[in-house]
Amino acid sequence: MPEFTVKENDANMRLDKLLRRLMPTLPDSLMYKYLRTKKIKVNKKRADIAYKTAAGDVISCYIPDEFAAAKPKNYDFLSSPAKLDIVYEDQNIMLINKPQGLLCHPDKNEYGDTLLFRFQRYLYEKGEYDPQTEQSFKPALCNRIDRNTCGIVIAAKNAESLKIMCDKIKSREIDKRYITAVHGKPPKAKDTVTSYLFKDSDKNRVYIQNRKSDANRTIKTGYEVLAQKNGLSLLEIRLYTGRTHQIRAQMAALGCPIVGDGKYGKLKFRDINRQCLCSYKLTFEFLSDAGILSYLNGKSFEIKDVWFKKELFGDAK
């Protein structure tokens, strides 16, 4: 008889969702039937599919053992190295400087080496993550940036931190800044631009449009010129919306494509053939309760050594 004790990382989850993770081979139709006929109980009592679990709950399943097969020990994340450039780490979260060329998550073309898998392997080798004892939770990334953009990605070590951080990102209580080198000079030294972005998924490309339509989405991008040299401008970017390729397309539309951006500008510039865009700074600006992450409020983290800044602009601040 399979029996599970709900852990902290599984708490506050709908019962049916947790059961799918605990017993992925159990068909939904059978799961609902077993719940209805009291063959799956919580704390020895009948439970509804929408019941929200609590740490310490005991789920007893009077069903065939085959639905609770042991988890494999050949984990996918072991295909990635445990190599990470850590900006900050504590017991709940990590801020990781993602290198250019590395995907945040696996996709249909790249599965072996991703930032997510590197993060999971790092915790596994530290002894902070054991898939054999975790019933449903996996350490996860809270946000993502493009493959060819480098910079800070937030990662959560436990379920509560993941939920809180994702809520704060959604409610825009984290100020994220980018730094970029662009060709030419923007129209103003400092400005906030509102445009409309149309996404062509087939071409994996977006287009900036001047009028709102049902097919596009409103975007808002702030920028400030930090330095200028040799026909290039160093900009700090603030995103008020977060859309695919927003910075790259908006800068190109202003006549200032990002150096090294082959999709919206020119890939090659002198000896540089990499995109000069980095998510270099974030500040936690919580406006509501942040639970176990409250200690982060007001703290700011920054990547000081951005590779293209010194190479193109010297000692510019």
C-alpha positions in Angstrom: 0.0 0.0 0.0 1.7 3.3 -1.1 1.8 5.9 1.7 3.3 9.4 1.6 3.9 12.0 4.2 3.6 15.6 2.9 6.8 17.6 3.3 7.3 21.4 3.5 8.0 21.7 -0.2 4.7 19.9 -1.0 2.5 21.9 1.4 -0.3 24.1 0.2 -0.7 22.1 -3.1 -4.0 20.7 -4.4 -4.3 17.1 -3.6 -4.9 16.0 -7.2 -1.8 17.9 -8.4 0.4 16.4 -5.8 -0.9 12.9 -6.5 0.0 13.3 -10.2 3.6 14.1 -9.2 3.8 11.3 -6.6 2.3 8.7 -9.0 2.8 9.9 -12.6 1.6 6.5 -14.0 -1.7 6.7 -12.3 -4.4 7.7 -14.8 -6.6 10.7 -13.8 -9.7 8.6 -14.2 -8.5 6.1 -11.7 -7.2 8.7 -9.3 -10.7 10.4 -9.2 -12.3 7.0 -8.8 -10.0 6.0 -5.9 -10.7 9.4 -4.2 -14.4 9.0 -4.7 -14.4 5.4 -3.3 -12.1 6.3 -0.4 -9.2 4.2 -1.6 -7.1 7.3 -1.3 -7.4 9.1 2.1 -5.7 11.9 3.8 -5.0 11.4 7.5 -7.3 8.4 7.4 -10.2 10.5 6.2 -11.9 11.0 2.8 -10.4 13.9 0.9 -11.6 16.1 -2.0 -9.4 16.6 -5.1 -9.2 20.3 -4.3 -8.0 19.7 -0.7 -4.9 21.9 0.0 -2.2 19.8 1.6 -0.3 20.7 4.8 3.1 19.6 6.0 2.7 16.4 7.9 -0.4 15.1 6.2 -0.3 11.4 5.6 -1.7 10.2 2.2 -2.7 6.6 2.3 -3.4 4.8 -1.0 -5.2 1.5 -0.9 -4.2 0.8 -4.5 -1.7 -1.4 -6.4 2.0 -0.7 -5.5 2.9 -0.4 -9.2 1.6 3.2 -9.3 4.3 4.2 -6.8 7.4 2.9 -8.5 10.8 4.1 -7.3 12.3 7.2 -8.8 15.2 6.7 -11.2 18.6 7.6 -10.0 20.0 8.6 -13.4 18.9 12.2 -13.2 18.7 14.5 -16.2 20.6 17.3 -14.5 23.7 15.2 -14.2 24.2 15.8 -17.9 25.2 19.4 -17.0 28.3 20.5 -15.1 27.9 22.1 -11.7 29.7 25.2 -12.9 28.0 28.4 -11.8 29.0 32.1 -11.5 27.2 32.9 -8.2 26.4 36.5 -7.5 24.6 35.8 -4.2 23.5 32.7 -2.3 21.6 32.0 0.9 19.4 29.2 2.3 16.5 30.1 0.1 17.7 31.6 -3.2 20.6 32.1 -5.5 21.4 34.8 -8.0 23.3 33.4 -10.9 25.2 35.2 -13.6 24.2 33.2 -16.7 26.8 33.2 -19.4 26.0 34.0 -23.0 25.2 31.0 -25.1 23.6 29.0 -22.3 19.8 28.3 -22.3 17.9 28.8 -19.0 15.7 25.8 -19.6 15.8 22.8 -21.9 14.1 23.0 -25.3 13.6 20.7 -28.2 17.0 21.5 -29.6 19.1 21.6 -26.4 18.5 19.4 -23.4 21.8 18.4 -21.9 23.4 21.5 -20.6 21.2 24.3 -19.3 21.3 26.8 -16.4 18.5 25.0 -14.6 20.3 21.7 -14.7 23.5 23.3 -13.6 21.7 24.8 -10.6 20.1 21.5 -9.7 23.4 19.6 -10.0 25.1 22.2 -7.9 22.6 21.7 -5.1 22.7 18.0 -5.5 26.5 17.9 -5.1 26.2 20.2 -2.0 23.7 17.9 -0.5 20.9 20.5 -0.5 18.8 18.6 -3.0 18.0 14.9 -3.0 15.4 13.8 -5.6 15.0 10.5 -3.7 13.5 12.3 -0.7 11.7 15.1 -2.5 8.2 14.0 -3.5 7.3 16.7 -6.0 9.5 19.8 -5.7 12.5 20.5 -7.9 14.7 23.5 -7.5 13.7 26.0 -10.2 14.5 29.3 -11.9 12.2 32.2 -11.1 12.9 34.1 -14.3 14.7 33.7 -17.5 16.7 35.7 -20.0 17.6 35.0 -23.7 20.2 32.6 -24.6 22.5 35.3 -26.0 22.0 37.7 -23.1 24.1 37.3 -20.0 23.3 38.3 -16.5 21.4 37.7 -13.3 18.8 34.9 -13.0 17.0 34.3 -9.8 16.8 30.6 -8.6 14.8 29.2 -5.8 16.0 26.3 -3.5 12.5 25.6 -2.0 8.9 25.7 -2.9 7.9 28.6 -0.6 10.7 30.8 -2.0 9.8 29.9 -5.6 6.2 31.0 -5.0 7.0 34.2 -3.2 9.7 35.2 -5.8 7.4 34.5 -8.8 4.6 36.6 -7.2 7.1 39.5 -6.6 8.3 39.3 -10.2 4.7 39.2 -11.5 3.7 42.3 -9.3 6.9 44.1 -10.5 8.4 44.4 -7.0 11.9 43.6 -8.3 13.7 46.4 -10.2 15.8 44.7 -12.9 18.3 46.8 -14.9 20.2 45.9 -18.1 23.3 47.5 -19.5 24.0 47.5 -23.2 26.3 48.9 -25.9 24.5 50.3 -29.0 25.4 51.8 -32.3 24.9 55.5 -32.6 23.1 57.8 -30.2 19.5 57.6 -28.9 17.2 60.6 -29.6 17.4 61.7 -26.0 20.0 61.3 -23.2 17.2 59.8 -21.0 13.7 58.7 -21.9 10.9 56.2 -21.4 9.5 54.9 -24.7 6.1 53.3 -25.2 5.6 51.2 -28.3 3.7 48.1 -29.6 5.4 44.8 -30.2 4.2 42.2 -32.6 5.6 38.6 -32.2 6.1 36.3 -35.2 6.5 33.0 -33.5 7.3 31.1 -36.8 10.3 33.4 -37.4 11.2 33.8 -33.7 11.3 37.6 -34.3 9.4 40.6 -33.0 8.5 43.9 -34.7 7.9 47.3 -33.3 4.7 49.0 -34.5 3.5 52.5 -34.0 -0.2 51.7 -33.4 -2.1 49.4 -31.0 -3.9 46.5 -32.5 -5.3 43.2 -31.4 -2.2 41.4 -32.7 0.4 43.4 -30.8 1.2 44.1 -27.1 2.1 47.4 -25.4 5.7 47.7 -24.3 7.4 50.3 -22.1 11.2 50.7 -22.1 13.3 53.2 -20.1 16.9 54.1 -21.0 19.7 56.4 -19.9 22.9 57.1 -21.7 25.9 56.4 -19.4 28.8 57.0 -21.8 29.6 57.5 -25.5 32.7 56.6 -27.4 33.7 55.9 -31.0 30.2 56.1 -32.3 28.8 53.8 -29.6 26.6 54.5 -26.6 26.5 52.7 -23.3 23.0 52.6 -21.9 21.3 51.4 -18.8 17.9 49.9 -19.6 14.8 49.6 -17.3 12.0 47.3 -18.4 8.5 48.3 -17.3 7.1 45.3 -19.4 8.9 42.1 -20.1 8.3 40.9 -23.7 10.3 38.7 -26.0 13.4 40.5 -27.5 11.9 43.8 -26.1 15.2 45.6 -25.6 16.8 44.4 -28.8 13.8 45.3 -31.0 13.1 48.7 -29.3 16.7 49.9 -29.6 16.9 48.9 -33.2 13.6 50.8 -33.8 15.2 53.9 -32.3 18.1 53.6 -34.8 20.5 52.2 -32.2 20.8 48.4 -32.6 22.7 46.5 -29.9 26.3 45.8 -30.8 26.7 42.1 -31.8 23.0 41.5 -32.3 22.8 39.6 -35.5 18.9 39.4 -35.6 18.0 43.1 -35.2 21.4 44.7 -36.2 24.8 43.5 -37.3 26.5 40.5 -35.7 30.1 41.5 -36.4 31.7 44.7 -34.9 35.5 44.8 -34.8 36.5 41.7 -33.0 33.1 41.4 -31.2 30.6 38.9 -32.5 28.6 38.5 -29.2 25.5 40.4 -28.2 26.4 43.3 -25.8 23.5 43.0 -23.5 23.6 42.1 -19.8 21.0 41.9 -17.0 23.5 43.4 -14.6 21.6 44.7 -11.6 18.5 44.0 -9.5 17.0 45.5 -6.4 14.3 43.9 -4.2 11.5 46.5 -3.7 8.8 44.6 -1.9 5.6 46.5 -1.4 3.8 43.7 0.4 4.7 40.8 2.8 7.5 38.6 1.5 7.3 35.9 4.1 10.6 34.0 4.5 12.3 36.4 2.0 11.5 39.6 3.8 15.2 40.0 4.7 15.9 40.7 1.0 13.8 43.9 0.9 15.9 46.9 -0.1 18.9 44.9 -1.0 20.6 45.4 -4.4 23.0 43.1 -6.3 25.1 44.0 -9.3 27.6 42.5 -11.7 30.5 44.8 -11.6 32.7 43.3 -14.4 30.5 43.4 -17.5 32.8 42.2 -20.3 31.9 44.7 -23.0 31.7 47.8 -20.8 35.5 48.0 -20.2 36.4 46.7 -23.7 34.3 49.4 -25.5 34.2 52.3 -23.0 37.3 52.0 -20.9 36.7 53.2 -17.3 33.3 54.7 -17.9 31.1 54.6 -14.7 
